[in-house]
Each structure stands twice: as structure tokens, then as C-alpha cells.
């Protein structure tokens, strides 16, 4: 079966097997930032944006991507690097395996919740990022990085 979608701003047309999940297709197309940590939709490592909304690519049939705009970390490298510097400054990047999915969610949260000069509070940040698991940190450094990033981005 053939599926067409936009990947990081470029049109893609690819053959998929019935039952293929978006995660596998993205990896086959060279989007190696998309990781798999659980295969049960519980870790957030495979987070991508589908039409601007963060979604777990391991839970989406590839056929459902038809006509959609898919964005991976490769498509937001400049923004990701900017936030990644905050993670590093707080010692929160550790092994880095979970960072791509976490960064995709932080950037989505910024777009969604930081409107009209508003910055989410600590509880709103925790709630938004609750589905991102990290086995290396205690989340304190990540939370500090997010708060500093959002505060400084909002002026």
C-alpha cells in the first residue's frame, strides 16, 4: 500500500505493509531521533507531531499518516538545540535516549500553553510532560530546564 504525507516539510510517498506503525516508517525514512522504549505507548520516546499535535508514533498505523504533516526532531533542529542547551546546563540530558521525545513535547507545550504572554506553572508543566519517562534522572533537572527555558523565552 502506498501512503503520502509531509515529513518535516517535504513530501513523502512510500510503500507500507498493512499494519505497519508510523514509528517503523519514520525510522525507515531516516528519522533516527524517533526512539522506541516500550512499544506500549507508555514512555513518550516515540513522540512526533501529527498536524502539530504531539502523538506517540508507536500507536499510529502508518496508513493514518496519509495526508498529514508529520514533524520529528529532525524538523525542528534549531528549536531543539536551543532547549537542549538548557537540559545540558541543568545536567538533565544524562544518556540522552529519552531527550528527543521529551524535547518534542516541551516544544509542543510551549506552542500550546504559552499564549498571550502566559507561562505554565510547575504543576501544568508536570501534567503536560507526565507521559515522558526517563530512567537516568529524577526529573528535577529536567523540570528546572523547562522552567528556565520557558521563563527566558517569555522574557
Phi and psi in radians as a Rosetta constraint file:
Dihedral C 1 N 2 CA 2 C 2 CIRCULARHARMONIC -1.744 0.35
Dihedral N 2 CA 2 C 2 N 3 CIRCULARHARMONIC 2.417 0.35
Dihedral C 2 N 3 CA 3 C 3 CIRCULARHARMONIC -2.300 0.35
Dihedral N 3 CA 3 C 3 N 4 CIRCULARHARMONIC 2.442 0.35
Dihedral C 3 N 4 CA 4 C 4 CIRCULARHARMONIC -2.117 0.35
Dihedral N 4 CA 4 C 4 N 5 CIRCULARHARMONIC 2.343 0.35
Dihedral C 4 N 5 CA 5 C 5 CIRCULARHARMONIC -2.743 0.35
Dihedral N 5 CA 5 C 5 N 6 CIRCULARHARMONIC 3.047 0.35
Dihedral C 5 N 6 CA 6 C 6 CIRCULARHARMONIC -1.779 0.35
Dihedral N 6 CA 6 C 6 N 7 CIRCULARHARMONIC 2.243 0.35
Dihedral C 6 N 7 CA 7 C 7 CIRCULARHARMONIC -2.094 0.35
Dihedral N 7 CA 7 C 7 N 8 CIRCULARHARMONIC 1.982 0.35
Dihedral C 7 N 8 CA 8 C 8 CIRCULARHARMONIC 0.906 0.35
Dihedral N 8 CA 8 C 8 N 9 CIRCULARHARMONIC 0.725 0.35
Dihedral C 8 N 9 CA 9 C 9 CIRCULARHARMONIC 1.509 0.35
Dihedral N 9 CA 9 C 9 N 10 CIRCULARHARMONIC 0.031 0.35
Dihedral C 9 N 10 CA 10 C 10 CIRCULARHARMONIC -2.124 0.35
Dihedral N 10 CA 10 C 10 N 11 CIRCULARHARMONIC 2.438 0.35
Dihedral C 10 N 11 CA 11 C 11 CIRCULARHARMONIC -1.199 0.35
Dihedral N 11 CA 11 C 11 N 12 CIRCULARHARMONIC 2.454 0.35
Dihedral C 11 N 12 CA 12 C 12 CIRCULARHARMONIC -2.277 0.35
Dihedral N 12 CA 12 C 12 N 13 CIRCULARHARMONIC 2.410 0.35
Dihedral C 12 N 13 CA 13 C 13 CIRCULARHARMONIC -2.305 0.35
Dihedral N 13 CA 13 C 13 N 14 CIRCULARHARMONIC 2.070 0.35
Dihedral C 13 N 14 CA 14 C 14 CIRCULARHARMONIC -2.495 0.35
Dihedral N 14 CA 14 C 14 N 15 CIRCULARHARMONIC 2.695 0.35
Dihedral C 14 N 15 CA 15 C 15 CIRCULARHARMONIC -1.498 0.35
Dihedral N 15 CA 15 C 15 N 16 CIRCULARHARMONIC 2.382 0.35
Dihedral C 15 N 16 CA 16 C 16 CIRCULARHARMONIC -2.251 0.35
Dihedral N 16 CA 16 C 16 N 17 CIRCULARHARMONIC 2.715 0.35
Dihedral C 16 N 17 CA 17 C 17 CIRCULARHARMONIC -1.517 0.35
Dihedral N 17 CA 17 C 17 N 18 CIRCULARHARMONIC 2.591 0.35
Dihedral C 17 N 18 CA 18 C 18 CIRCULARHARMONIC -1.013 0.35
Dihedral N 18 CA 18 C 18 N 19 CIRCULARHARMONIC 2.364 0.35
Dihedral C 18 N 19 CA 19 C 19 CIRCULARHARMONIC 1.517 0.35
Dihedral N 19 CA 19 C 19 N 20 CIRCULARHARMONIC -0.066 0.35
Dihedral C 19 N 20 CA 20 C 20 CIRCULARHARMONIC -1.144 0.35
Dihedral N 20 CA 20 C 20 N 21 CIRCULARHARMONIC 2.489 0.35
Dihedral C 20 N 21 CA 21 C 21 CIRCULARHARMONIC -1.723 0.35
Dihedral N 21 CA 21 C 21 N 22 CIRCULARHARMONIC 2.694 0.35
Dihedral C 21 N 22 CA 22 C 22 CIRCULARHARMONIC -0.984 0.35
Dihedral N 22 CA 22 C 22 N 23 CIRCULARHARMONIC -0.686 0.35
Dihedral C 22 N 23 CA 23 C 23 CIRCULARHARMONIC -0.869 0.35
Dihedral N 23 CA 23 C 23 N 24 CIRCULARHARMONIC -0.904 0.35
Dihedral C 23 N 24 CA 24 C 24 CIRCULARHARMONIC -1.108 0.35
Dihedral N 24 CA 24 C 24 N 25 CIRCULARHARMONIC -0.685 0.35
Dihedral C 24 N 25 CA 25 C 25 CIRCULARHARMONIC -1.159 0.35
Dihedral N 25 CA 25 C 25 N 26 CIRCULARHARMONIC -0.766 0.35
Dihedral C 25 N 26 CA 26 C 26 CIRCULARHARMONIC -1.090 0.35
Dihedral N 26 CA 26 C 26 N 27 CIRCULARHARMONIC -0.741 0.35
Dihedral C 26 N 27 CA 27 C 27 CIRCULARHARMONIC -1.097 0.35
Dihedral N 27 CA 27 C 27 N 28 CIRCULARHARMONIC -0.712 0.35
Dihedral C 27 N 28 CA 28 C 28 CIRCULARHARMONIC -1.167 0.35
Dihedral N 28 CA 28 C 28 N 29 CIRCULARHARMONIC -0.391 0.35
Dihedral C 28 N 29 CA 29 C 29 CIRCULARHARMONIC -1.607 0.35
Dihedral N 29 CA 29 C 29 N 30 CIRCULARHARMONIC 0.148 0.35
Dihedral C 29 N 30 CA 30 C 30 CIRCULARHARMONIC 1.606 0.35
Dihedral N 30 CA 30 C 30 N 31 CIRCULARHARMONIC 0.195 0.35
Dihedral C 30 N 31 CA 31 C 31 CIRCULARHARMONIC -1.567 0.35
Dihedral N 31 CA 31 C 31 N 32 CIRCULARHARMONIC 1.380 0.35
Dihedral C 31 N 32 CA 32 C 32 CIRCULARHARMONIC -1.391 0.35
Dihedral N 32 CA 32 C 32 N 33 CIRCULARHARMONIC -0.085 0.35
Dihedral C 32 N 33 CA 33 C 33 CIRCULARHARMONIC -1.239 0.35
Dihedral N 33 CA 33 C 33 N 34 CIRCULARHARMONIC -0.408 0.35
Dihedral C 33 N 34 CA 34 C 34 CIRCULARHARMONIC -1.378 0.35
Dihedral N 34 CA 34 C 34 N 35 CIRCULARHARMONIC 1.981 0.35
Dihedral C 34 N 35 CA 35 C 35 CIRCULARHARMONIC -1.901 0.35
Dihedral N 35 CA 35 C 35 N 36 CIRCULARHARMONIC 2.844 0.35
Dihedral C 35 N 36 CA 36 C 36 CIRCULARHARMONIC -2.140 0.35
Dihedral N 36 CA 36 C 36 N 37 CIRCULARHARMONIC 2.150 0.35
Dihedral C 36 N 37 CA 37 C 37 CIRCULARHARMONIC -2.074 0.35
Dihedral N 37 CA 37 C 37 N 38 CIRCULARHARMONIC -0.339 0.35
Dihedral C 37 N 38 CA 38 C 38 CIRCULARHARMONIC -2.465 0.35
Dihedral N 38 CA 38 C 38 N 39 CIRCULARHARMONIC -0.520 0.35
Dihedral C 38 N 39 CA 39 C 39 CIRCULARHARMONIC 1.052 0.35
Dihedral N 39 CA 39 C 39 N 40 CIRCULARHARMONIC 0.346 0.35
Dihedral C 39 N 40 CA 40 C 40 CIRCULARHARMONIC -2.294 0.35
Dihedral N 40 CA 40 C 40 N 41 CIRCULARHARMONIC 0.263 0.35
Dihedral C 40 N 41 CA 41 C 41 CIRCULARHARMONIC 1.070 0.35
Dihedral N 41 CA 41 C 41 N 42 CIRCULARHARMONIC 0.583 0.35
Dihedral C 41 N 42 CA 42 C 42 CIRCULARHARMONIC -2.036 0.35
Dihedral N 42 CA 42 C 42 N 43 CIRCULARHARMONIC -0.052 0.35
Dihedral C 42 N 43 CA 43 C 43 CIRCULARHARMONIC -2.003 0.35
Dihedral N 43 CA 43 C 43 N 44 CIRCULARHARMONIC -0.421 0.35
Dihedral C 43 N 44 CA 44 C 44 CIRCULARHARMONIC 1.451 0.35
Dihedral N 44 CA 44 C 44 N 45 CIRCULARHARMONIC -0.045 0.35
Dihedral C 44 N 45 CA 45 C 45 CIRCULARHARMONIC -1.151 0.35
Dihedral N 45 CA 45 C 45 N 46 CIRCULARHARMONIC -0.455 0.35
Dihedral C 45 N 46 CA 46 C 46 CIRCULARHARMONIC -1.675 0.35
Dihedral N 46 CA 46 C 46 N 47 CIRCULARHARMONIC 0.311 0.35
Dihedral C 46 N 47 CA 47 C 47 CIRCULARHARMONIC -1.121 0.35
Dihedral N 47 CA 47 C 47 N 48 CIRCULARHARMONIC 2.260 0.35
Dihedral C 47 N 48 CA 48 C 48 CIRCULARHARMONIC -2.342 0.35
Dihedral N 48 CA 48 C 48 N 49 CIRCULARHARMONIC 2.968 0.35
Dihedral C 48 N 49 CA 49 C 49 CIRCULARHARMONIC -1.762 0.35
Dihedral N 49 CA 49 C 49 N 50 CIRCULARHARMONIC 2.264 0.35
Dihedral C 49 N 50 CA 50 C 50 CIRCULARHARMONIC -1.961 0.35
Dihedral N 50 CA 50 C 50 N 51 CIRCULARHARMONIC 1.963 0.35
Dihedral C 50 N 51 CA 51 C 51 CIRCULARHARMONIC 0.906 0.35
Dihedral N 51 CA 51 C 51 N 52 CIRCULARHARMONIC 0.697 0.35
Dihedral C 51 N 52 CA 52 C 52 CIRCULARHARMONIC 1.512 0.35
Dihedral N 52 CA 52 C 52 N 53 CIRCULARHARMONIC -0.063 0.35
Dihedral C 52 N 53 CA 53 C 53 CIRCULARHARMONIC -1.871 0.35
Dihedral N 53 CA 53 C 53 N 54 CIRCULARHARMONIC 2.295 0.35
Dihedral C 53 N 54 CA 54 C 54 CIRCULARHARMONIC -1.143 0.35
Dihedral N 54 CA 54 C 54 N 55 CIRCULARHARMONIC 2.286 0.35
Dihedral C 54 N 55 CA 55 C 55 CIRCULARHARMONIC -2.447 0.35
Dihedral N 55 CA 55 C 55 N 56 CIRCULARHARMONIC 2.698 0.35
Dihedral C 55 N 56 CA 56 C 56 CIRCULARHARMONIC -1.530 0.35
Dihedral N 56 CA 56 C 56 N 57 CIRCULARHARMONIC 1.959 0.35
Dihedral C 56 N 57 CA 57 C 57 CIRCULARHARMONIC -1.189 0.35
Dihedral N 57 CA 57 C 57 N 58 CIRCULARHARMONIC -0.297 0.35
Dihedral C 57 N 58 CA 58 C 58 CIRCULARHARMONIC -1.343 0.35
Dihedral N 58 CA 58 C 58 N 59 CIRCULARHARMONIC -0.180 0.35
Dihedral C 58 N 59 CA 59 C 59 CIRCULARHARMONIC -1.928 0.35
Dihedral N 59 CA 59 C 59 N 60 CIRCULARHARMONIC 0.124 0.35
Dihedral C 59 N 60 CA 60 C 60 CIRCULARHARMONIC -2.000 0.35
Dihedral N 60 CA 60 C 60 N 61 CIRCULARHARMONIC 2.179 0.35
Dihedral C 60 N 61 CA 61 C 61 CIRCULARHARMONIC -1.116 0.35
Dihedral N 61 CA 61 C 61 N 62 CIRCULARHARMONIC 2.397 0.35
Dihedral C 61 N 62 CA 62 C 62 CIRCULARHARMONIC -1.011 0.35
Dihedral N 62 CA 62 C 62 N 63 CIRCULARHARMONIC -0.583 0.35
Dihedral C 62 N 63 CA 63 C 63 CIRCULARHARMONIC -1.064 0.35
Dihedral N 63 CA 63 C 63 N 64 CIRCULARHARMONIC -0.489 0.35
Dihedral C 63 N 64 CA 64 C 64 CIRCULARHARMONIC -1.230 0.35
Dihedral N 64 CA 64 C 64 N 65 CIRCULARHARMONIC -0.248 0.35
Dihedral C 64 N 65 CA 65 C 65 CIRCULARHARMONIC -1.360 0.35
Dihedral N 65 CA 65 C 65 N 66 CIRCULARHARMONIC -0.193 0.35
Dihedral C 65 N 66 CA 66 C 66 CIRCULARHARMONIC -0.934 0.35
Dihedral N 66 CA 66 C 66 N 67 CIRCULARHARMONIC 2.185 0.35
Dihedral C 66 N 67 CA 67 C 67 CIRCULARHARMONIC 1.375 0.35
Dihedral N 67 CA 67 C 67 N 68 CIRCULARHARMONIC 0.000 0.35
Dihedral C 67 N 68 CA 68 C 68 CIRCULARHARMONIC -1.612 0.35
Dihedral N 68 CA 68 C 68 N 69 CIRCULARHARMONIC 2.845 0.35
Dihedral C 68 N 69 CA 69 C 69 CIRCULARHARMONIC -1.788 0.35
Dihedral N 69 CA 69 C 69 N 70 CIRCULARHARMONIC 1.973 0.35
Dihedral C 69 N 70 CA 70 C 70 CIRCULARHARMONIC -1.823 0.35
Dihedral N 70 CA 70 C 70 N 71 CIRCULARHARMONIC 2.291 0.35
Dihedral C 70 N 71 CA 71 C 71 CIRCULARHARMONIC -2.172 0.35
Dihedral N 71 CA 71 C 71 N 72 CIRCULARHARMONIC 2.246 0.35
Dihedral C 71 N 72 CA 72 C 72 CIRCULARHARMONIC -1.960 0.35
Dihedral N 72 CA 72 C 72 N 73 CIRCULARHARMONIC 3.113 0.35
Dihedral C 72 N 73 CA 73 C 73 CIRCULARHARMONIC -1.002 0.35
Dihedral N 73 CA 73 C 73 N 74 CIRCULARHARMONIC -0.565 0.35
Dihedral C 73 N 74 CA 74 C 74 CIRCULARHARMONIC -1.062 0.35
Dihedral N 74 CA 74 C 74 N 75 CIRCULARHARMONIC -0.438 0.35
Dihedral C 74 N 75 CA 75 C 75 CIRCULARHARMONIC -1.521 0.35
Dihedral N 75 CA 75 C 75 N 76 CIRCULARHARMONIC -0.139 0.35
Dihedral C 75 N 76 CA 76 C 76 CIRCULARHARMONIC -2.315 0.35
Dihedral N 76 CA 76 C 76 N 77 CIRCULARHARMONIC 0.707 0.35
Dihedral C 76 N 77 CA 77 C 77 CIRCULARHARMONIC -1.023 0.35
Dihedral N 77 CA 77 C 77 N 78 CIRCULARHARMONIC -0.706 0.35
Dihedral C 77 N 78 CA 78 C 78 CIRCULARHARMONIC -1.133 0.35
Dihedral N 78 CA 78 C 78 N 79 CIRCULARHARMONIC -0.842 0.35
Dihedral C 78 N 79 CA 79 C 79 CIRCULARHARMONIC -1.099 0.35
Dihedral N 79 CA 79 C 79 N 80 CIRCULARHARMONIC -0.724 0.35
Dihedral C 79 N 80 CA 80 C 80 CIRCULARHARMONIC -1.095 0.35
Dihedral N 80 CA 80 C 80 N 81 CIRCULARHARMONIC -0.727 0.35
Dihedral C 80 N 81 CA 81 C 81 CIRCULARHARMONIC -1.124 0.35
Dihedral N 81 CA 81 C 81 N 82 CIRCULARHARMONIC -0.680 0.35
Dihedral C 81 N 82 CA 82 C 82 CIRCULARHARMONIC -1.063 0.35
Dihedral N 82 CA 82 C 82 N 83 CIRCULARHARMONIC -0.854 0.35
Dihedral C 82 N 83 CA 83 C 83 CIRCULARHARMONIC -1.241 0.35
Dihedral N 83 CA 83 C 83 N 84 CIRCULARHARMONIC -0.644 0.35
Dihedral C 83 N 84 CA 84 C 84 CIRCULARHARMONIC -0.985 0.35
Dihedral N 84 CA 84 C 84 N 85 CIRCULARHARMONIC -0.575 0.35
Dihedral C 84 N 85 CA 85 C 85 CIRCULARHARMONIC -1.114 0.35
Dihedral N 85 CA 85 C 85 N 86 CIRCULARHARMONIC -0.606 0.35
Dihedral C 85 N 86 CA 86 C 86 CIRCULARHARMONIC -1.202 0.35
Dihedral N 86 CA 86 C 86 N 87 CIRCULARHARMONIC -0.707 0.35
Dihedral C 86 N 87 CA 87 C 87 CIRCULARHARMONIC -1.042 0.35
Dihedral N 87 CA 87 C 87 N 88 CIRCULARHARMONIC -0.807 0.35
Dihedral C 87 N 88 CA 88 C 88 CIRCULARHARMONIC -1.113 0.35
Dihedral N 88 CA 88 C 88 N 89 CIRCULARHARMONIC -0.723 0.35
Dihedral C 88 N 89 CA 89 C 89 CIRCULARHARMONIC -1.097 0.35
Dihedral N 89 CA 89 C 89 N 90 CIRCULARHARMONIC -0.495 0.35
Dihedral C 89 N 90 CA 90 C 90 CIRCULARHARMONIC -1.661 0.35
Dihedral N 90 CA 90 C 90 N 91 CIRCULARHARMONIC 0.075 0.35
Dihedral C 90 N 91 CA 91 C 91 CIRCULARHARMONIC 1.155 0.35
Dihedral N 91 CA 91 C 91 N 92 CIRCULARHARMONIC 0.484 0.35
Dihedral C 91 N 92 CA 92 C 92 CIRCULARHARMONIC -1.787 0.35
Dihedral N 92 CA 92 C 92 N 93 CIRCULARHARMONIC 0.078 0.35
Dihedral C 92 N 93 CA 93 C 93 CIRCULARHARMONIC -1.526 0.35
Dihedral N 93 CA 93 C 93 N 94 CIRCULARHARMONIC -0.392 0.35
Dihedral C 93 N 94 CA 94 C 94 CIRCULARHARMONIC 0.695 0.35
Dihedral N 94 CA 94 C 94 N 95 CIRCULARHARMONIC -2.097 0.35
Dihedral C 94 N 95 CA 95 C 95 CIRCULARHARMONIC -1.354 0.35
Dihedral N 95 CA 95 C 95 N 96 CIRCULARHARMONIC -0.423 0.35
Dihedral C 95 N 96 CA 96 C 96 CIRCULARHARMONIC 1.514 0.35
Dihedral N 96 CA 96 C 96 N 97 CIRCULARHARMONIC -0.068 0.35
Dihedral C 96 N 97 CA 97 C 97 CIRCULARHARMONIC -1.098 0.35
Dihedral N 97 CA 97 C 97 N 98 CIRCULARHARMONIC -0.658 0.35
Dihedral C 97 N 98 CA 98 C 98 CIRCULARHARMONIC -1.508 0.35
Dihedral N 98 CA 98 C 98 N 99 CIRCULARHARMONIC -0.185 0.35
Dihedral C 98 N 99 CA 99 C 99 CIRCULARHARMONIC -1.005 0.35
Dihedral N 99 CA 99 C 99 N 100 CIRCULARHARMONIC -0.771 0.35
Dihedral C 99 N 100 CA 100 C 100 CIRCULARHARMONIC -0.999 0.35
Dihedral N 100 CA 100 C 100 N 101 CIRCULARHARMONIC -0.847 0.35
Dihedral C 100 N 101 CA 101 C 101 CIRCULARHARMONIC -1.141 0.35
Dihedral N 101 CA 101 C 101 N 102 CIRCULARHARMONIC -0.688 0.35
Dihedral C 101 N 102 CA 102 C 102 CIRCULARHARMONIC -1.098 0.35
Dihedral N 102 CA 102 C 102 N 103 CIRCULARHARMONIC -0.806 0.35
Dihedral C 102 N 103 CA 103 C 103 CIRCULARHARMONIC -1.098 0.35
Dihedral N 103 CA 103 C 103 N 104 CIRCULARHARMONIC -0.725 0.35
Dihedral C 103 N 104 CA 104 C 104 CIRCULARHARMONIC -1.031 0.35
Dihedral N 104 CA 104 C 104 N 105 CIRCULARHARMONIC -0.690 0.35
Dihedral C 104 N 105 CA 105 C 105 CIRCULARHARMONIC -1.262 0.35
Dihedral N 105 CA 105 C 105 N 106 CIRCULARHARMONIC -0.654 0.35
Dihedral C 105 N 106 CA 106 C 106 CIRCULARHARMONIC -1.108 0.35
Dihedral N 106 CA 106 C 106 N 107 CIRCULARHARMONIC -0.779 0.35
Dihedral C 106 N 107 CA 107 C 107 CIRCULARHARMONIC -1.151 0.35
Dihedral N 107 CA 107 C 107 N 108 CIRCULARHARMONIC -0.645 0.35
Dihedral C 107 N 108 CA 108 C 108 CIRCULARHARMONIC -1.160 0.35
Dihedral N 108 CA 108 C 108 N 109 CIRCULARHARMONIC -0.712 0.35
Dihedral C 108 N 109 CA 109 C 109 CIRCULARHARMONIC -1.081 0.35
Dihedral N 109 CA 109 C 109 N 110 CIRCULARHARMONIC -0.747 0.35
Dihedral C 109 N 110 CA 110 C 110 CIRCULARHARMONIC -1.017 0.35
Dihedral N 110 CA 110 C 110 N 111 CIRCULARHARMONIC -0.795 0.35
Dihedral C 110 N 111 CA 111 C 111 CIRCULARHARMONIC -1.129 0.35
Dihedral N 111 CA 111 C 111 N 112 CIRCULARHARMONIC -0.673 0.35
Dihedral C 111 N 112 CA 112 C 112 CIRCULARHARMONIC -1.442 0.35
Dihedral N 112 CA 112 C 112 N 113 CIRCULARHARMONIC -0.763 0.35
Dihedral C 112 N 113 CA 113 C 113 CIRCULARHARMONIC -1.749 0.35
Dihedral N 113 CA 113 C 113 N 114 CIRCULARHARMONIC -0.329 0.35
Dihedral C 113 N 114 CA 114 C 114 CIRCULARHARMONIC -1.658 0.35
Dihedral N 114 CA 114 C 114 N 115 CIRCULARHARMONIC 1.277 0.35
Dihedral C 114 N 115 CA 115 C 115 CIRCULARHARMONIC -2.051 0.35
Dihedral N 115 CA 115 C 115 N 116 CIRCULARHARMONIC 2.667 0.35
Dihedral C 115 N 116 CA 116 C 116 CIRCULARHARMONIC 0.930 0.35
Dihedral N 116 CA 116 C 116 N 117 CIRCULARHARMONIC 0.661 0.35
Dihedral C 116 N 117 CA 117 C 117 CIRCULARHARMONIC 1.319 0.35
Dihedral N 117 CA 117 C 117 N 118 CIRCULARHARMONIC 0.083 0.35
Dihedral C 117 N 118 CA 118 C 118 CIRCULARHARMONIC -1.421 0.35
Dihedral N 118 CA 118 C 118 N 119 CIRCULARHARMONIC 2.463 0.35
Dihedral C 118 N 119 CA 119 C 119 CIRCULARHARMONIC -2.103 0.35
Dihedral N 119 CA 119 C 119 N 120 CIRCULARHARMONIC 2.272 0.35
Dihedral C 119 N 120 CA 120 C 120 CIRCULARHARMONIC -1.095 0.35
Dihedral N 120 CA 120 C 120 N 121 CIRCULARHARMONIC 2.575 0.35
Dihedral C 120 N 121 CA 121 C 121 CIRCULARHARMONIC -1.442 0.35
Dihedral N 121 CA 121 C 121 N 122 CIRCULARHARMONIC 3.055 0.35
Dihedral C 121 N 122 CA 122 C 122 CIRCULARHARMONIC -0.987 0.35
Dihedral N 122 CA 122 C 122 N 123 CIRCULARHARMONIC -0.742 0.35
Dihedral C 122 N 123 CA 123 C 123 CIRCULARHARMONIC -1.159 0.35
Dihedral N 123 CA 123 C 123 N 124 CIRCULARHARMONIC -0.710 0.35
Dihedral C 123 N 124 CA 124 C 124 CIRCULARHARMONIC -1.113 0.35
Dihedral N 124 CA 124 C 124 N 125 CIRCULARHARMONIC -0.692 0.35
Dihedral C 124 N 125 CA 125 C 125 CIRCULARHARMONIC -1.105 0.35
Dihedral N 125 CA 125 C 125 N 126 CIRCULARHARMONIC -0.840 0.35
Dihedral C 125 N 126 CA 126 C 126 CIRCULARHARMONIC -1.031 0.35
Dihedral N 126 CA 126 C 126 N 127 CIRCULARHARMONIC -0.760 0.35
Dihedral C 126 N 127 CA 127 C 127 CIRCULARHARMONIC -1.111 0.35
Dihedral N 127 CA 127 C 127 N 128 CIRCULARHARMONIC -0.782 0.35
Dihedral C 127 N 128 CA 128 C 128 CIRCULARHARMONIC -1.117 0.35
Dihedral N 128 CA 128 C 128 N 129 CIRCULARHARMONIC -0.641 0.35
Dihedral C 128 N 129 CA 129 C 129 CIRCULARHARMONIC -1.732 0.35
Dihedral N 129 CA 129 C 129 N 130 CIRCULARHARMONIC 0.207 0.35
Dihedral C 129 N 130 CA 130 C 130 CIRCULARHARMONIC -1.032 0.35
Dihedral N 130 CA 130 C 130 N 131 CIRCULARHARMONIC -0.481 0.35
Dihedral C 130 N 131 CA 131 C 131 CIRCULARHARMONIC -1.486 0.35
Dihedral N 131 CA 131 C 131 N 132 CIRCULARHARMONIC 0.095 0.35
Dihedral C 131 N 132 CA 132 C 132 CIRCULARHARMONIC -1.755 0.35
Dihedral N 132 CA 132 C 132 N 133 CIRCULARHARMONIC 1.986 0.35
Dihedral C 132 N 133 CA 133 C 133 CIRCULARHARMONIC -1.710 0.35
Dihedral N 133 CA 133 C 133 N 134 CIRCULARHARMONIC 2.483 0.35
Dihedral C 133 N 134 CA 134 C 134 CIRCULARHARMONIC -2.387 0.35
Dihedral N 134 CA 134 C 134 N 135 CIRCULARHARMONIC 2.214 0.35
Dihedral C 134 N 135 CA 135 C 135 CIRCULARHARMONIC -1.620 0.35
Dihedral N 135 CA 135 C 135 N 136 CIRCULARHARMONIC -0.076 0.35
Dihedral C 135 N 136 CA 136 C 136 CIRCULARHARMONIC -1.746 0.35
Dihedral N 136 CA 136 C 136 N 137 CIRCULARHARMONIC -0.465 0.35
Dihedral C 136 N 137 CA 137 C 137 CIRCULARHARMONIC -2.015 0.35
Dihedral N 137 CA 137 C 137 N 138 CIRCULARHARMONIC 3.005 0.35
Dihedral C 137 N 138 CA 138 C 138 CIRCULARHARMONIC -1.753 0.35
Dihedral N 138 CA 138 C 138 N 139 CIRCULARHARMONIC 0.204 0.35
Dihedral C 138 N 139 CA 139 C 139 CIRCULARHARMONIC 1.297 0.35
Dihedral N 139 CA 139 C 139 N 140 CIRCULARHARMONIC -0.237 0.35
Dihedral C 139 N 140 CA 140 C 140 CIRCULARHARMONIC -1.106 0.35
Dihedral N 140 CA 140 C 140 N 141 CIRCULARHARMONIC -0.785 0.35
Dihedral C 140 N 141 CA 141 C 141 CIRCULARHARMONIC -1.125 0.35
Dihedral N 141 CA 141 C 141 N 142 CIRCULARHARMONIC -0.699 0.35
Dihedral C 141 N 142 CA 142 C 142 CIRCULARHARMONIC -1.110 0.35
Dihedral N 142 CA 142 C 142 N 143 CIRCULARHARMONIC -0.755 0.35
Dihedral C 142 N 143 CA 143 C 143 CIRCULARHARMONIC -1.109 0.35
Dihedral N 143 CA 143 C 143 N 144 CIRCULARHARMONIC -0.763 0.35
Dihedral C 143 N 144 CA 144 C 144 CIRCULARHARMONIC -1.054 0.35
Dihedral N 144 CA 144 C 144 N 145 CIRCULARHARMONIC -0.743 0.35
Dihedral C 144 N 145 CA 145 C 145 CIRCULARHARMONIC -1.083 0.35
Dihedral N 145 CA 145 C 145 N 146 CIRCULARHARMONIC -0.769 0.35
Dihedral C 145 N 146 CA 146 C 146 CIRCULARHARMONIC -1.103 0.35
Dihedral N 146 CA 146 C 146 N 147 CIRCULARHARMONIC -0.820 0.35
Dihedral C 146 N 147 CA 147 C 147 CIRCULARHARMONIC -1.066 0.35
Dihedral N 147 CA 147 C 147 N 148 CIRCULARHARMONIC -0.792 0.35
Dihedral C 147 N 148 CA 148 C 148 CIRCULARHARMONIC -1.139 0.35
Dihedral N 148 CA 148 C 148 N 149 CIRCULARHARMONIC -0.758 0.35
Dihedral C 148 N 149 CA 149 C 149 CIRCULARHARMONIC -1.023 0.35
Dihedral N 149 CA 149 C 149 N 150 CIRCULARHARMONIC -0.896 0.35
Dihedral C 149 N 150 CA 150 C 150 CIRCULARHARMONIC -1.145 0.35
Dihedral N 150 CA 150 C 150 N 151 CIRCULARHARMONIC -0.716 0.35
Dihedral C 150 N 151 CA 151 C 151 CIRCULARHARMONIC -1.078 0.35
Dihedral N 151 CA 151 C 151 N 152 CIRCULARHARMONIC -0.810 0.35
Dihedral C 151 N 152 CA 152 C 152 CIRCULARHARMONIC -1.246 0.35
Dihedral N 152 CA 152 C 152 N 153 CIRCULARHARMONIC -0.583 0.35
Dihedral C 152 N 153 CA 153 C 153 CIRCULARHARMONIC -1.208 0.35
Dihedral N 153 CA 153 C 153 N 154 CIRCULARHARMONIC -0.528 0.35
Dihedral C 153 N 154 CA 154 C 154 CIRCULARHARMONIC -1.537 0.35
Dihedral N 154 CA 154 C 154 N 155 CIRCULARHARMONIC -0.112 0.35
